[in-house]
Amino acid sequence: MDVNDNAPEWTMVPFPYLSVVSASASPNSLVYKLQARDGDEGVNGEVEYFLSDGGDGRFEVDRKNGHVRTTGLPLQRDREYLLTVVAADRQGSRSPPAIVSVIAGPRAPQFTNVSYTISIPENTPEGQPFLVTPAVSFQKQPVTYSLLINPSSLFSIQPETGEICLTRTIDYESDQHRYLLLVRASENQDSLSSAAEVRVIITDENDCVPEFLQSIYSKDGVPETVTTATSLLQGKSVDLHINAP
């Protein structure tokens, strides 16, 4: 028999949990879908959903499917409603509370991540996308992407897709190793916009060939009786690679 040793865990994405609703929405309009997973089996793994606080009676949560809907009470245009919700299994194990933010009106696009961090090798070709920073439009409108912070104009972003690439190749030995970018997602002629940080870390590649310090090495006066494997001189080479021993 399965033991009830797991509490429900929220699985909604992206985070934070944001939504919109029309200020003139009719009663029972769908606003958000809660979703949680419980690692237990059978009855112990069945999850129910509850609205524990917030919303001023304007919203309700279906216990079985987690759908957040309007109750029909009037909504104040452009007001943000913060709903505190909880998921629980049949044995009473509860999830941590989650906050769902609902605005009764338009809302700026939401990136799929709060921030992004990526490592790329120094030999990444210019013009080759290495990261996509998609954002969701709550109004179902096209989103345009741009770079608000772009160190040395080293990066470019595809306005329609949010794909980021290099504008030139990078040399680990002479360029910076870490870059901070700020990406903006906007819609409706920039009237609604949001931003997300992107951290790019450049990793080293062994792309330097060792070079001898001299082009010719010679030694005079070597006796004819010298045996095989006898050390006669030492040639020195230097590796410009930063991690070379």
SULDAPE-V698079 format. One line per field, one symbol per residue. burial: b if it has 16 or more other C-alpha atoms within 10 Angstrom, else e. Layout:
# SULDAPE-V698079
burial = ???
This chain:
# SULDAPE-V698079
burial = eeebebbbbbeeeeebbbbbbbbebeeebbbbebbbbbebeeebbbbbbbbeeebeeebbbeeeebbbbbbeeebeebebbbbbbbbbbeeebbbebbbbbbbbbbbbbbbbbeebeeeeebebebeebbbebbbbbbeeeebbbbbebbeeeebbbebeebbbbbbeebbbeeeebebebbbbbbbeeeeebbbbbbebbbebeeeeeeeeeeeeeeeeeeeeeeeeeeeeeeeeeeeebeeee
